[in-house]
Amino acid sequence: MNPVAALDALLARDEPLLALAPMQDITDLPFWRFISQYGGPDVYYTEYFRVHPSSHLEKDILRSITENPTGRPVIAQMIGNDIPSLIRTAAALQHHEIAGIDLNLGCPAPIVYRKCAGGGLLREPERVDQIIGALRNSISGVKFTVKTRIGFDSTAHFDQLLTVFQKNRPDILTVHGRTVQEMYGPLVHYDLIARAAKSLAPSRIPVLANGNVDSPESALRVLNQTGARGLMIGRGAIRNPWVFEQIRSAVRGLPIFRPRASDLLEYIGALYEAVKPPNLRIDAHVQKMKKYMNFIAAGIDPEGRFLHDIRRVTTEADFFRTCERFLNHRDEVFAAA
């Protein structure tokens, strides 16, 4: 089955569509290969391809498509604001085995939004309209999707943005329920995701809800609260790689696997090996692992001692010694909430 047909089949099911969020320098090819062993999502989004007048498809990101080891459809994400360059890049991507092309309207990194790309574009709904309209008209044969936040520093333009999406009819809209300025704070505006799902339903534009889903309980709660067609999960999947299979079990009424601390310890050890680049110095890889540990450590201990200690390790031995000190037991982690 070709990738587009595979995605269509997933959308035709009654079950929610589960997607892995694109996270730059995190959800790369090695991580895809690794998380697929835990059941993995239904669809994978690439890290974003940077698009500008002199850009080319970045080889390391392209490998996620050309060497896709997951057996699941892939959507390639672009970030940029130059329409001719976005059209050119979309055309180049359509020569590869992808189910769709996604436009990033949500990246909150200052280095991105200061260039009026990613989440920075949300300050200019008219420009968003022009870009999405141009891409909608130029992309054929694969899906055209959009991932957005609900605004830049407020939600004042959100209804205007919904009108833009309704007009230009992306095949899937993912809504991250925070503004750019809210970054990854604790508050997620699920009511606005619900507004998007309701307002776009007549146009048959499926909406994926994104933000603070890391357990089957939170997944069912968000789906119920928003009426979304599915979920996109990023940080929660780094922390809890079992989450996609847990959600499937919950939806199907099956027993849910509940990992123990020792399971998490085993996961960290396997992740360490899976994402280790060849010829990378061990001390540099320990630093790379801290990116993942920032997500994994959340909730392991209420006082935050684990994250405090893991951020200060410099050697492989200290890294694993610290992990074992906190996780070498059989207590349940990620308790139901």
Residue frames relative to the residue before (quaternion, step in Angstrom):
aa qw qx qy qz dx dy dz
M 1.0000 0.0000 0.0000 0.0000 0.00 0.00 0.00
N 0.4087 -0.7114 0.5035 0.2709 3.59 -0.80 0.95
P 0.6913 -0.5319 0.2895 0.3942 3.60 -1.15 0.56
V 0.6464 0.5166 -0.3332 0.4520 3.60 0.99 -0.78
A 0.6606 0.4930 -0.3048 0.4771 3.57 0.94 -0.87
A 0.6251 0.5369 -0.3373 0.4553 3.58 1.05 -0.74
L 0.6639 0.4856 -0.3064 0.4791 3.58 0.96 -0.81
D 0.6145 0.5403 -0.3406 0.4631 3.59 1.02 -0.76
A 0.6552 0.5109 -0.3127 0.4603 3.57 0.97 -0.87
L 0.6393 0.5175 -0.3238 0.4675 3.59 1.02 -0.75
L 0.6801 0.4813 -0.2882 0.4720 3.58 0.98 -0.83
A 0.6424 0.5383 -0.3257 0.4376 3.59 1.14 -0.51
R 0.5641 0.6041 -0.3895 0.4065 3.60 1.21 -0.32
D 0.5539 -0.5836 0.4710 0.3616 3.54 -1.30 0.22
E 0.6131 0.5776 -0.3505 0.4094 3.60 1.12 -0.59
P 0.5633 -0.6019 0.4337 0.3638 3.60 -1.11 0.58
L 0.4527 -0.6531 0.5364 0.2843 3.54 -1.14 0.72
L 0.1494 -0.7978 0.5818 0.0513 3.56 -0.85 1.01
A 0.0466 -0.8189 0.5711 -0.0330 3.57 -0.63 1.16
L 0.3716 -0.6774 0.5849 0.2469 3.54 -1.22 0.61
A 0.4066 -0.7278 0.4995 0.2357 3.57 -0.69 1.10
P 0.4590 -0.6520 0.5170 0.3115 3.58 -1.13 0.60
M 0.0167 0.7800 -0.6236 0.0492 3.56 -0.84 1.03
Q 0.4257 -0.7515 0.4412 0.2436 3.54 -0.41 1.26
D 0.8457 0.0945 -0.1320 0.5085 3.56 -0.96 1.05
I 0.6557 0.4671 -0.3215 0.4985 3.60 1.24 0.31
T 0.7980 0.2544 -0.1318 0.5303 3.59 0.59 -1.14
D 0.1789 0.8015 -0.5353 0.1976 3.52 0.66 1.21
L 0.7789 -0.3501 0.2386 0.4623 3.57 -1.31 -0.07
P 0.6695 0.4805 -0.3385 0.4542 3.67 0.76 -0.82
F 0.6593 0.4889 -0.3277 0.4679 3.59 0.97 -0.76
W 0.5986 0.5491 -0.3650 0.4550 3.63 0.97 -0.72
R 0.6643 0.5077 -0.3077 0.4542 3.55 0.82 -1.03
F 0.6823 0.5092 -0.2784 0.4447 3.54 0.95 -0.94
I 0.7336 0.4355 -0.2672 0.4482 3.61 0.68 -1.02
S 0.5524 0.5995 -0.4058 0.4132 3.59 1.16 -0.40
Q 0.6013 0.5706 -0.3505 0.4360 3.59 1.18 -0.49
Y 0.6768 0.4560 -0.2791 0.5061 3.59 1.26 -0.32
G 0.6921 -0.4068 0.2653 0.5339 3.58 1.26 0.22
G 0.1216 -0.8597 0.4877 0.0912 3.55 1.00 -0.87
P 0.6170 -0.5513 0.4151 0.3783 3.56 -1.33 0.15
D 0.6167 -0.5231 0.4313 0.4000 3.54 -1.36 -0.03
V 0.7967 0.0748 0.0001 0.5997 3.57 1.10 -0.72
Y 0.2530 -0.7700 0.5752 0.1106 3.54 -1.06 0.86
Y 0.2010 -0.7460 0.6233 0.1212 3.57 -1.03 0.85
T 0.4340 -0.6994 0.4998 0.2695 3.58 -0.89 0.89
E 0.5920 -0.4486 0.4966 0.4491 3.50 -1.37 0.07
Y 0.5643 -0.6352 0.3858 0.3596 3.59 -1.04 0.54
F 0.3732 -0.6612 0.6092 0.2290 3.49 -1.23 0.77
R 0.3520 -0.7277 0.5502 0.2095 3.59 -0.74 1.04
V 0.0898 -0.8236 0.5600 -0.0029 3.56 -0.69 1.11
H 0.2117 0.7272 -0.6261 0.1852 3.55 -0.90 1.10
P 0.7553 -0.4330 0.2150 0.4426 3.63 -1.14 0.24
S 0.7757 0.3039 -0.1917 0.5189 3.62 1.02 -0.58
S 0.4152 0.7452 -0.4482 0.2672 3.60 1.21 0.24
H 0.1443 -0.7319 0.6575 0.1058 3.49 -1.39 0.42
L 0.6137 -0.5340 0.4097 0.4129 3.57 -1.20 0.36
E 0.3932 -0.7380 0.4980 0.2294 3.56 -0.64 1.13
K 0.5000 -0.7217 0.3944 0.2715 3.54 -0.63 1.20
D 0.6621 0.5166 -0.3279 0.4326 3.58 0.89 -0.86
I 0.6711 0.4659 -0.3026 0.4909 3.59 1.00 -0.75
L 0.6227 0.5532 -0.3370 0.4390 3.58 1.00 -0.81
R 0.5929 0.5848 -0.3625 0.4184 3.59 1.08 -0.65
S 0.5771 0.5780 -0.3861 0.4287 3.60 1.12 -0.55
I 0.6770 0.4574 -0.2764 0.5061 3.57 1.18 -0.60
T 0.7417 0.4389 -0.2470 0.4431 3.57 0.69 -1.08
E 0.7623 0.2926 -0.1732 0.5507 3.59 1.18 -0.52
N 0.1628 0.8375 -0.5101 0.1095 3.58 1.23 0.38
P 0.1502 -0.8387 0.5193 0.0656 3.61 -0.38 1.19
T 0.5651 0.6867 -0.3404 0.3053 3.58 1.27 -0.18
G 0.3627 -0.7277 0.5023 0.2941 3.57 1.11 -0.62
R 0.6348 0.4969 -0.3199 0.4977 3.57 1.31 0.19
P 0.6069 -0.5808 0.3864 0.3809 3.62 -1.14 0.46
V 0.2665 -0.7577 0.5859 0.1074 3.51 -1.23 0.73
I 0.1304 -0.7452 0.6480 0.0887 3.53 -1.12 0.79
A 0.2986 -0.7690 0.5469 0.1425 3.55 -0.77 1.11
Q 0.2141 -0.8010 0.5487 0.1074 3.57 -0.76 1.03
M 0.1594 -0.7607 0.6239 0.0816 3.55 -1.12 0.83
I 0.0825 -0.7587 0.6413 0.0792 3.53 -1.29 0.49
G 0.4258 0.6716 -0.5153 0.3197 3.56 -0.88 0.95
N 0.3155 -0.7639 0.5320 0.1842 3.57 -1.28 0.02
D 0.5655 0.5895 -0.3869 0.4278 3.60 1.28 -0.03
I 0.3998 -0.7758 0.4303 0.2306 3.57 -0.28 1.26
P 0.6657 0.4810 -0.3425 0.4562 3.68 0.74 -0.82
S 0.6621 0.5025 -0.3113 0.4606 3.59 0.97 -0.78
L 0.6383 0.5142 -0.3260 0.4711 3.59 1.02 -0.77
I 0.6494 0.5037 -0.3184 0.4726 3.59 0.97 -0.81
R 0.6441 0.5205 -0.3166 0.4625 3.58 0.98 -0.87
T 0.6825 0.4860 -0.2889 0.4632 3.58 0.89 -0.92
A 0.6284 0.5281 -0.3361 0.4617 3.58 1.01 -0.78
A 0.6371 0.5242 -0.3248 0.4624 3.58 1.01 -0.80
A 0.6579 0.5025 -0.3103 0.4673 3.59 0.97 -0.84
L 0.6567 0.5200 -0.3147 0.4465 3.58 0.96 -0.80
Q 0.6457 0.5506 -0.3274 0.4157 3.58 1.06 -0.68
H 0.5587 0.5718 -0.3983 0.4497 3.58 1.28 0.01
H 0.6820 0.4627 -0.2728 0.4964 3.59 1.27 -0.14
E 0.6216 -0.5718 0.4008 0.3550 3.55 -1.33 0.38
I 0.2754 0.7478 -0.5502 0.2496 3.56 0.13 1.32
A 0.4371 -0.6746 0.5267 0.2763 3.52 -1.27 0.46
G 0.8184 -0.0828 0.0799 0.5631 3.56 1.14 -0.50
I 0.3403 -0.6908 0.6001 0.2165 3.50 -1.43 0.08
D 0.1663 -0.8086 0.5632 0.0370 3.54 -0.81 1.07
L 0.2632 -0.7342 0.6042 0.1632 3.55 -1.15 0.74
N 0.3288 -0.7497 0.5497 0.1664 3.56 -0.81 1.08
L 0.0426 0.7776 -0.6244 0.0611 3.55 -0.71 1.19
G 0.6708 0.5473 -0.2781 0.4161 3.57 1.13 0.50
C 0.4709 0.6944 -0.4652 0.2823 3.60 1.13 -0.37
P 0.2417 -0.8196 0.5064 0.1158 3.62 -0.67 1.09
A 0.4110 0.7197 -0.4782 0.2907 3.60 1.24 0.12
P 0.5137 -0.6733 0.4287 0.3148 3.62 -0.72 0.97
I 0.6314 0.5408 -0.3465 0.4345 3.59 0.99 -0.77
V 0.6662 0.4708 -0.2907 0.5000 3.59 1.21 -0.46
Y 0.7551 0.4166 -0.2601 0.4343 3.58 0.58 -1.09
R 0.5784 0.5742 -0.3885 0.4299 3.62 1.15 -0.38
K 0.6705 0.4461 -0.2857 0.5194 3.57 1.27 -0.38
C 0.4618 -0.6975 0.4213 0.3503 3.57 1.33 0.27
A 0.5073 0.5656 -0.4752 0.4437 3.53 0.85 1.06
G 0.7621 0.3227 -0.2425 0.5062 3.58 -1.22 0.20
G 0.8396 -0.1001 0.1076 0.5230 3.55 -0.86 -1.00
G 0.5441 0.6371 -0.3966 0.3750 3.59 1.16 -0.40
L 0.6110 0.5743 -0.3497 0.4178 3.58 1.13 -0.61
L 0.5739 0.6208 -0.3845 0.3705 3.59 1.13 -0.48
R 0.5624 0.5782 -0.3949 0.4398 3.59 1.25 -0.12
E 0.7607 0.3054 -0.1543 0.5516 3.58 1.28 -0.35
P 0.1632 -0.8331 0.5195 0.0974 3.63 0.31 1.18
E 0.6200 0.5431 -0.3595 0.4375 3.61 1.03 -0.67
R 0.6564 0.4913 -0.3115 0.4803 3.58 1.02 -0.77
V 0.5926 0.5493 -0.3544 0.4706 3.59 1.08 -0.69
D 0.6314 0.5420 -0.3167 0.4554 3.57 0.98 -0.89
Q 0.6681 0.5024 -0.3010 0.4589 3.59 0.90 -0.92
I 0.6833 0.4911 -0.2905 0.4557 3.58 0.89 -0.95
I 0.6886 0.4719 -0.2915 0.4671 3.57 0.83 -0.98
G 0.6345 0.5336 -0.3341 0.4483 3.57 0.99 -0.76
A 0.6580 0.5069 -0.3080 0.4638 3.57 0.95 -0.86
L 0.6791 0.4769 -0.2942 0.4742 3.59 0.94 -0.86
R 0.6164 0.5460 -0.3493 0.4472 3.58 0.98 -0.79
N 0.7010 0.4717 -0.2634 0.4656 3.59 0.98 -0.85
S 0.7365 0.4422 -0.2356 0.4544 3.60 1.12 -0.60
I 0.6789 0.4696 -0.2931 0.4823 3.60 1.16 -0.45
S 0.1351 0.7726 -0.6077 0.1243 3.55 -0.74 1.09
G 0.7307 0.4066 -0.3026 0.4573 3.54 -1.10 0.64
V 0.7539 0.1489 -0.1295 0.6267 3.57 1.26 -0.36
K 0.6209 -0.5432 0.4063 0.3930 3.55 -1.30 0.24
F 0.2071 -0.7195 0.6420 0.1650 3.52 -1.30 0.48
T 0.0017 -0.8197 0.5691 -0.0644 3.56 -0.60 1.18
V 0.2113 -0.7614 0.6026 0.1118 3.54 -1.29 0.41
K 0.1258 -0.7474 0.6468 0.0848 3.54 -1.13 0.77
T 0.0235 0.8315 -0.5484 0.0855 3.55 -0.57 1.18
R 0.3463 -0.6334 0.6275 0.2918 3.49 -1.40 0.21
I 0.6198 -0.5968 0.3775 0.3422 3.58 -1.27 0.19
G 0.7868 -0.1386 0.0737 0.5969 3.58 1.29 0.13
F 0.5775 -0.5795 0.4342 0.3770 3.55 -1.29 0.07
D 0.8154 -0.0461 0.0473 0.5751 3.60 0.42 -1.15
S 0.7606 0.1247 -0.1220 0.6254 3.56 1.34 0.09
T 0.5033 -0.6432 0.4776 0.3238 3.56 -1.31 0.07
A 0.2868 0.8160 -0.4688 0.1793 3.58 1.29 0.27
H 0.7442 0.3974 -0.2203 0.4896 3.60 1.05 -0.72
F 0.4034 0.7684 -0.4540 0.2020 3.59 1.24 -0.12
D 0.6654 0.4917 -0.3170 0.4638 3.60 0.88 -0.86
Q 0.6229 0.5280 -0.3372 0.4685 3.58 1.08 -0.69
L 0.6402 0.5166 -0.3174 0.4717 3.56 1.04 -0.80
L 0.6309 0.5271 -0.3386 0.4577 3.59 0.99 -0.78
T 0.6213 0.5294 -0.3367 0.4694 3.58 1.06 -0.71
V 0.6241 0.5304 -0.3254 0.4725 3.58 1.06 -0.80
F 0.6754 0.4855 -0.2998 0.4671 3.59 0.89 -0.91
Q 0.6462 0.5202 -0.3225 0.4558 3.57 0.95 -0.84
K 0.6529 0.5254 -0.3056 0.4519 3.57 1.00 -0.83
N 0.7942 0.3558 -0.1562 0.4672 3.56 0.85 -1.01
R 0.2919 -0.8460 0.4272 0.1287 3.58 1.36 0.02
P 0.0170 0.7735 -0.6312 0.0550 3.60 0.35 1.15
D 0.5674 -0.6273 0.4192 0.3299 3.57 -1.15 0.59
I 0.7589 0.0133 -0.0299 0.6503 3.58 1.26 -0.49
L 0.1070 -0.7608 0.6357 0.0754 3.56 -1.08 0.76
T 0.1441 -0.7613 0.6271 0.0804 3.56 -0.82 1.03
V 0.1229 -0.8000 0.5862 0.0358 3.56 -0.82 1.04
H 0.1964 -0.7367 0.6410 0.0882 3.54 -0.72 1.18
G 0.3393 -0.8221 0.4309 0.1532 3.54 -0.44 1.26
R 0.5897 0.4939 -0.4159 0.4851 3.56 0.90 0.97
T 0.4851 -0.5951 0.5307 0.3589 3.54 -1.28 0.30
V 0.6692 -0.4668 0.3793 0.4364 3.55 -1.30 0.18
Q 0.6949 0.4870 -0.2823 0.4475 3.58 0.88 -0.92
E 0.6248 0.5312 -0.3443 0.4571 3.60 1.17 -0.42
M 0.2795 -0.8031 0.4888 0.1949 3.58 1.33 -0.15
Y 0.7164 -0.3711 0.3171 0.4985 3.58 -0.62 -1.21
G 0.1782 0.8229 -0.5153 0.1596 3.55 1.06 0.80
P 0.7030 -0.5131 0.3054 0.3863 3.56 -1.28 0.28
L 0.6790 0.4994 -0.3004 0.4465 3.60 1.10 -0.60
V 0.0332 -0.7582 0.6512 0.0000 3.56 -0.95 0.99
H 0.3307 -0.7636 0.5268 0.1730 3.57 -0.78 1.05
Y 0.1044 -0.8335 0.5413 0.0365 3.56 0.34 1.24
D 0.5719 0.5950 -0.3887 0.4097 3.60 1.13 -0.51
L 0.6693 0.4802 -0.3070 0.4766 3.59 1.07 -0.66
I 0.5849 0.5242 -0.3774 0.4906 3.59 1.13 -0.50
A 0.6335 0.5234 -0.3219 0.4702 3.58 1.02 -0.81
R 0.6299 0.5270 -0.3353 0.4616 3.58 1.01 -0.77
A 0.6456 0.5169 -0.3205 0.4618 3.58 0.99 -0.85
A 0.6647 0.5108 -0.3108 0.4479 3.58 0.87 -0.97
K 0.6838 0.4894 -0.2869 0.4589 3.59 0.94 -0.88
S 0.7087 0.4722 -0.2779 0.4444 3.58 0.86 -0.95
L 0.7245 0.4270 -0.2467 0.4816 3.60 1.11 -0.63
A 0.4515 0.7102 -0.4421 0.3104 3.59 1.26 -0.20
P 0.6548 0.5089 -0.3508 0.4349 3.67 0.84 -0.76
S 0.6900 0.4483 -0.2701 0.4999 3.58 1.16 -0.56
R 0.3907 -0.7520 0.4440 0.2910 3.57 1.36 0.06
I 0.3761 0.6769 -0.5249 0.3533 3.55 0.93 0.98
P 0.2846 -0.7824 0.5232 0.1821 3.62 -0.34 1.16
V 0.2210 -0.7742 0.5851 0.0970 3.55 -1.02 0.88
L 0.1914 -0.7436 0.6308 0.1121 3.55 -1.03 0.90
A 0.3151 -0.7460 0.5600 0.1748 3.56 -0.94 0.92
N 0.0605 -0.7986 0.5984 -0.0221 3.56 -0.94 0.98
G 0.6355 0.5409 -0.4021 0.3765 3.56 -0.93 0.94
N 0.8811 -0.0843 0.0156 0.4651 3.55 -0.67 1.24
V 0.4456 0.6242 -0.5135 0.3849 3.58 0.94 0.86
D 0.1711 0.8022 -0.5551 0.1379 3.58 -0.61 1.11
S 0.7437 0.2771 -0.1860 0.5793 3.60 1.25 0.29
P 0.6159 -0.5402 0.3914 0.4190 3.60 -1.17 0.32
E 0.6208 0.5479 -0.3473 0.4403 3.59 1.09 -0.66
S 0.6830 0.4590 -0.2978 0.4839 3.58 0.86 -0.89
A 0.6089 0.5599 -0.3535 0.4367 3.60 1.07 -0.67
L 0.6932 0.4632 -0.2850 0.4729 3.58 0.80 -0.96
R 0.6269 0.5409 -0.3334 0.4509 3.56 1.05 -0.75
V 0.6835 0.4785 -0.2873 0.4705 3.59 0.88 -0.93
L 0.6367 0.5193 -0.3343 0.4617 3.60 0.96 -0.79
N 0.6724 0.4937 -0.2920 0.4679 3.56 0.95 -0.88
Q 0.6952 0.4959 -0.2728 0.4431 3.55 0.95 -0.92
T 0.7769 0.3752 -0.1781 0.4732 3.58 0.98 -0.82
G 0.3200 -0.7386 0.5271 0.2725 3.59 1.06 -0.64
A 0.3274 0.7724 -0.4848 0.2474 3.58 1.24 0.41
R 0.5471 -0.6228 0.4613 0.3162 3.56 -1.24 0.55
G 0.8007 -0.0896 0.0751 0.5876 3.55 1.19 -0.44
L 0.4561 -0.6739 0.5266 0.2460 3.50 -1.38 -0.16
M 0.1521 -0.7157 0.6671 0.1402 3.51 -1.24 0.60
I 0.0802 -0.8129 0.5764 -0.0205 3.54 -0.74 1.13
G 0.1058 -0.8044 0.5839 0.0270 3.56 -0.86 1.01
R 0.8043 0.2797 -0.1538 0.5012 3.57 0.02 -1.30
G 0.6301 0.5531 -0.3363 0.4288 3.58 1.05 -0.75
A 0.6642 0.4941 -0.3050 0.4708 3.58 1.10 -0.65
I 0.5919 0.5291 -0.3712 0.4816 3.60 1.16 -0.47
R 0.6820 0.4874 -0.2762 0.4701 3.54 0.95 -0.92
N 0.8131 0.1080 0.0122 0.5719 3.56 0.87 -0.99
P 0.1623 -0.8422 0.5052 0.0951 3.62 0.16 1.22
W 0.5882 0.5746 -0.3591 0.4415 3.58 1.29 -0.23
V 0.4563 0.7556 -0.4181 0.2144 3.58 1.25 -0.40
F 0.6483 0.5220 -0.3476 0.4317 3.64 0.91 -0.75
E 0.6810 0.4550 -0.2914 0.4943 3.59 0.94 -0.85
Q 0.5963 0.5536 -0.3635 0.4536 3.60 1.08 -0.61
I 0.6595 0.4996 -0.3092 0.4688 3.58 0.95 -0.88
R 0.6354 0.5235 -0.3357 0.4577 3.59 0.93 -0.84
S 0.6551 0.5072 -0.3129 0.4644 3.57 0.95 -0.87
A 0.6532 0.5201 -0.3160 0.4505 3.57 0.94 -0.87
V 0.6638 0.5058 -0.3035 0.4599 3.58 0.93 -0.91
R 0.7336 0.4265 -0.2238 0.4795 3.57 1.03 -0.82
G 0.4774 -0.6939 0.4209 0.3367 3.57 1.30 -0.05
L 0.4578 0.6808 -0.4400 0.3653 3.58 1.19 0.57
P 0.6401 -0.4993 0.3894 0.4352 3.61 -1.22 0.29
I 0.3149 -0.7616 0.5459 0.1512 3.57 -1.01 0.88
F 0.4192 -0.6915 0.5290 0.2574 3.56 -0.85 0.97
R 0.1164 -0.7880 0.6033 0.0396 3.58 -0.86 1.00
P 0.2960 -0.7965 0.4982 0.1727 3.60 -0.23 1.23
R 0.3380 -0.6998 0.5976 0.1973 3.51 -1.23 0.66
A 0.6943 -0.4621 0.3361 0.4374 3.54 -1.28 0.26
S 0.6482 0.5183 -0.3256 0.4530 3.59 0.99 -0.78
D 0.5980 0.5356 -0.3651 0.4714 3.62 1.12 -0.54
L 0.6519 0.5056 -0.3100 0.4724 3.57 0.99 -0.83
L 0.6199 0.5348 -0.3364 0.4654 3.57 1.05 -0.76
E 0.6529 0.5015 -0.3091 0.4761 3.57 0.97 -0.84
Y 0.6220 0.5433 -0.3266 0.4596 3.59 1.03 -0.81
I 0.6594 0.5070 -0.3183 0.4547 3.61 0.86 -0.90
G 0.6576 0.5123 -0.3110 0.4565 3.57 0.96 -0.85
A 0.6729 0.4799 -0.2949 0.4795 3.56 0.97 -0.84
L 0.6284 0.5291 -0.3305 0.4647 3.59 1.04 -0.77
Y 0.6007 0.5757 -0.3474 0.4325 3.57 1.00 -0.84
E 0.7127 0.4364 -0.2521 0.4879 3.57 0.90 -0.93
A 0.6689 0.5487 -0.3105 0.3938 3.58 0.92 -0.90
V 0.7802 0.3402 -0.1774 0.4940 3.59 0.94 -0.83
K 0.4457 0.6965 -0.4548 0.3307 3.59 1.25 0.20
P 0.3230 -0.7552 0.5307 0.2089 3.62 -0.52 1.09
P 0.5547 -0.5955 0.4460 0.3725 3.59 -1.10 0.55
N 0.8495 0.1782 -0.1539 0.4721 3.53 -1.15 0.77
L 0.4659 0.6512 -0.4757 0.3642 3.61 1.17 0.38
R 0.5141 -0.6392 0.4701 0.3258 3.56 -0.94 0.87
I 0.5801 -0.6158 0.4046 0.3473 3.56 -1.02 0.84
D 0.6637 0.5006 -0.3280 0.4486 3.59 0.89 -0.83
A 0.6344 0.5154 -0.3330 0.4701 3.59 1.08 -0.65
H 0.6482 0.5071 -0.3271 0.4644 3.58 1.02 -0.70
V 0.5907 0.5500 -0.3652 0.4640 3.59 1.07 -0.65
Q 0.6538 0.4959 -0.3139 0.4776 3.58 0.98 -0.80
K 0.6240 0.5362 -0.3352 0.4592 3.60 1.02 -0.78
M 0.6515 0.5366 -0.3172 0.4324 3.58 0.97 -0.86
K 0.5791 0.5992 -0.3841 0.3975 3.57 1.12 -0.53
K 0.5493 0.5903 -0.4013 0.4345 3.62 1.17 -0.45
Y 0.6844 0.4600 -0.2767 0.4934 3.56 0.96 -0.90
M 0.6674 0.5335 -0.3119 0.4156 3.56 0.94 -0.88
N 0.5418 0.6057 -0.4072 0.4168 3.59 1.16 -0.46
F 0.7057 0.4191 -0.2537 0.5117 3.59 1.12 -0.66
I 0.6666 0.5253 -0.3071 0.4305 3.57 0.91 -0.91
A 0.6698 0.5475 -0.3046 0.3986 3.57 0.95 -0.86
A 0.5223 0.6617 -0.4201 0.3359 3.59 1.13 -0.49
G 0.8476 0.1736 -0.1439 0.4803 3.54 -0.73 1.08
I 0.4726 0.6779 -0.4616 0.3225 3.61 1.17 -0.08
D 0.7766 -0.0579 0.0111 0.6273 3.57 1.06 -0.72
P 0.5664 -0.6589 0.3716 0.3271 3.60 -0.82 0.96
E 0.6905 0.4996 -0.2864 0.4377 3.58 1.06 -0.69
G 0.4389 -0.7150 0.4471 0.3103 3.59 1.22 -0.24
R 0.3307 0.7723 -0.4922 0.2277 3.59 1.15 0.39
F 0.6136 0.5642 -0.3563 0.4221 3.57 1.03 -0.77
L 0.6870 0.4620 -0.2910 0.4794 3.58 0.80 -0.98
H 0.6053 0.5550 -0.3530 0.4483 3.59 1.00 -0.77
D 0.7235 0.4449 -0.2534 0.4631 3.57 0.82 -1.00
I 0.6741 0.5048 -0.3198 0.4341 3.60 0.90 -0.85
R 0.6225 0.5478 -0.3463 0.4387 3.58 1.08 -0.58
R 0.7173 0.4555 -0.2444 0.4672 3.58 1.18 -0.42
V 0.5033 0.6368 -0.4470 0.3760 3.61 1.21 0.00
T 0.1891 -0.7933 0.5710 0.0939 3.56 -1.14 0.62
T 0.7499 0.3390 -0.1983 0.5324 3.59 1.19 -0.38
E 0.6404 -0.5234 0.3988 0.3961 3.54 -1.26 0.42
A 0.6472 0.5269 -0.3243 0.4454 3.58 0.94 -0.88
D 0.6722 0.4819 -0.3012 0.4746 3.59 0.91 -0.86
F 0.6010 0.5695 -0.3566 0.4327 3.58 1.05 -0.74
F 0.7418 0.4026 -0.2356 0.4818 3.58 0.71 -1.03
R 0.5926 0.5552 -0.3741 0.4478 3.60 1.08 -0.58
T 0.6611 0.4969 -0.3048 0.4723 3.56 1.00 -0.82
C 0.6400 0.5214 -0.3280 0.4592 3.58 0.95 -0.83
E 0.6811 0.4873 -0.2955 0.4597 3.58 0.90 -0.89
R 0.6088 0.5692 -0.3564 0.4224 3.59 1.03 -0.70
F 0.7609 0.3710 -0.2005 0.4932 3.58 1.00 -0.77
L 0.8127 0.3346 -0.1206 0.4616 3.58 1.04 -0.72
N 0.5400 0.6281 -0.4123 0.3794 3.61 1.19 -0.01
H 0.5577 0.5339 -0.4360 0.4623 3.56 0.55 1.28
R 0.5133 -0.6829 0.4493 0.2611 3.58 -1.27 0.21
D 0.3541 0.7200 -0.5225 0.2886 3.59 1.11 0.44
E 0.5360 -0.6286 0.4590 0.3270 3.55 -1.16 0.63
V 0.1717 -0.7480 0.6291 0.1237 3.55 -1.13 0.71
F 0.7845 0.2649 -0.2281 0.5122 3.58 -1.26 0.38
A 0.0289 0.8355 -0.5467 0.0469 3.57 0.82 0.98
A 0.6075 -0.5675 0.4160 0.3684 3.55 -1.13 0.68
A 0.0602 -0.8054 0.5897 -0.0022 3.55 -0.96 0.92
